[in-house]
Amino acid sequence: MATARMGIIAGSLFRPHVGPAQAGPRGRLPLPENTLAIVFENVQLERTAIELPLLTATDRPLVWRHSEPVTAARFLAHVLAIAEQLPVGPAAVNLCEDRYAFLVAFCAIALRGQTNLLPSSRAPQAVAEVMAAHPGSYALGELALDAPPSHYRHLPNLMDVPEAQGELAIPSLPGDQVVAIGYTSGSTGTPKGNPKTWGSFNASNAGNLRMLHDSVAKQFHVVATVPPQHMYGMEMSVLLPLLGHIAVHAGRPLLPADVAAALAEVPAPRVLVTTPVHLRALIESGVALPPIDAMVSATAPMPVELAQAAEARFGAPLLEVFGSTETCVFASRRSANDEPWQLYDDVQLHPQPDGTQVRAPQLDEPMTLADIVTLHDGGRRFRLCGRHSDLLEIAGKRASLGDLTRRLQAIPGVQDGVVFQLENGDALGVHRIAALAVAPDMDEQTILDAFRQSVDPVFLPRPLKLVAGLPRNETGKLPRAALLALL
């Protein structure tokens, strides 16, 4: 849906794709033209020739809502009832905040042959722009909004049990059906839409399931602090319960006490899906959490010190996942051990001059990300060296924005901060760097003096501005436009 990464399971980051997709061989037998291939549980399927079930068995809890389990069978009855009421249209903006409502709407929209539109923000302008790009679309949500977007449809009360219909057969979707278009966060510019087919979602989910099964158990319960509209939230709190024997909490708790309450409402084993920003707040709050079996993190880099503090505080492994809105998750690691990233099965990386080419079962063709990596262990592991767009060269010296940000945040008294590059260069074409810092008890010069102790003077940000808070979105990312506006 982090330095663009997804992460805890710990922090792999989901970051925007930069650079054109590269065509090339996929390392398997050639398929007929227009046929897409996926790997699901080690079985190669032709997406255009097969339909894939909407969810796994109905005799299991799928969601925990108001401290009560909602079975997959009851969920399916809700989906079918809502699908019959949806209007004709090519797509719908899924604005549901309650995760159960989102799941129902997501599946109902897909069963109608429509596409879920997932803007990077629920802000009116972001929603309007996405709807304008998809003429004839409508919006769907469970809340009665004061100022709803055009063509807004309000979901009925999902706690009303549909009329008994006997045992329902699980419907299927064509593997090549585009069920969602996820938009990047805008942290590197204008949000971009990325179509996702039901087959590609099945393929990416298979990798996440294998990773979590190895770390936790075959069955577990998820509490997520990230919204389902973000691709990280989609993978970890929507696809997992639909396509695995996993149940998810319907809420999206943000405050530490709310996270603890949500975890207490689901049985063990428990997995907390969160971000470095939320995790740091949990640790600093001192709140006690019910026993958890794993934490998953993404959307921003996970500092080793934070991962170690989280594992010591909550007694569970921190698993960071790596991916992007374009690629979905394709690697993970144990951040507290400062391990290299471990690629999922059938994923290959190929370093390029401007980034890294990714080949994965969920991708129809190779995708080039802006991340610079070094490969290890025969190409099955990698270490991140930064992003191509983050690398700086000033006066013959080199640095990265990610490392400068980390050093700024490490200054005692700085609660949060970011270093970024300005758009317009000076007379020599050099792009200045700027910084925003949250440090209530400090002034700019004191921060710069401390910063000077760990970085070369040519990389000191000018300007450095103190702010009350950084404009982080729901997943902790910092949209570039919002940063520039603060300056």
C-alpha positions, 0 to 999 in steps of 0.5 A: 500500500516505506524509504518506501517499504512495508513493514512490521511485520516490521517495516518493509516499506511500500514505496511508490514505483519510479521508472518504467516497467521493463519487459522481459522473460519471467523465468518460466515456460512462455505462455500464450499471448494475453495469458497471465500466470500466477503461482499459488501454493506452488501451482501455476495457473492461467489467470484467463483460463480459471476462476478463483474463489472469493474466499476460503471455507465458510465455517470459520470466523472471518472478522471480529466485530463488537467482540463477536465473531462474524462467520465467513458464511454470514459475511457471504450472505451480507456480500450477496445482499449488498451486491444486488443493491449496487448501481450499474457502473464501471467502478466504485470508490470504497470509502468504508472505514469499518474493516468489516464494511470495507470487506463486504463492499470490496467483495460486493463490488467485485462480484458485480464485475466492478473495480474498487477504487482506492485513493491514497486519501479519503480527502474530498479532493483526492476522491473527486480526482479519482472519480473524475478519472473513472467516468460513471463511477460512484462512491460507497461507504458505511457512514452518513457523511455531511458532505458526501462525494457525488453519487455516494451510496450509503451501506445499510446496517451490516449487523442486520442479519440477511434472511436465511438462504440455506448454505451458500456456495462460494462464488468465484472471480475470473483470475484476470478481473481487475478488482482494485486500483490502488493509488500511491501515496504521493510521497514522491509526487502525484498519486498514480493508479495501479490495477490489481487483478484477482489472480495477482492478489491470490499470488501475492497473498500466497507469499504473505501466508507462507511467511506468516505461517513460518513465523506464527501459525496456520491460524491467527487473528489480525489487528491492524492500525492501517486502513484497508484502502492502502495496499499494505492494509489491503494485503494484511487485513483484507486478503489474508482473512479472505484467502486464508484461515485468518480472522481480522478485527473490524476496527482501525485502532490508533491510540495505544489504549485502543490498540490494546483493547482491540487485541483483547477482543480477539483470541490468540494467536494475535498478530499486530499489523502496524507502522513504525510511527504507531509502534513508537507511540505504543512503546512510549505510551507504556500501555500494556498489550495482551500477549501477541505472537508477531508484529508486522510493519511497513510504510517507512524504514524500521530503525534497528533500535526501534525494532529491538525496543518493540521486541523487548517490550512486547515479547514478539518478533517484529517482521518487516515486509518490503514491497510497493503499491505497484508490486505488493509485498515480495520480501520480509526480514527480522528487523531487530537482527538487522537481517538482509531482506529475504525474497519470497519464492519465485521472486527475482531482483535484477539491479539496474542503473536507475533502480532494481527490476522486480520479477514476481508471480503477481506481476504480469511483467517485470517492474523497476523500482527506484530502490538501489540494492546489493544482492547476497546469498545467490540473489535470494537476499538483498540489502537496501542502499537507498533510493535512486531519487534519494541519492545526493551528490554535492561538491563531489560528496555523496549522501542519501536523504534516508540516512540524513533523515535517520540522523536528524531523528536521532538527535536527542530532543527531536521527536520527529523529522524529515530531510527532503530535497527542494524542486528548484536548483540554484544557479549551478543546478544544485538542488537544496535540501530542507528539513522539518523537525518536531522538537518542542524544547529546541531551536533551529540553531541548536538542532543544526549544531547537533546535526553538524556533529554527524553529517558533512556541512554541505548536507546541512539542510537550509532551511530547517524549520521547526513545526508542531507536527509532520503531515503524516497520512494514515500510514505514516507517510509524508506526501511531498506536497504537504511538506512543501506547503509547510515551508 
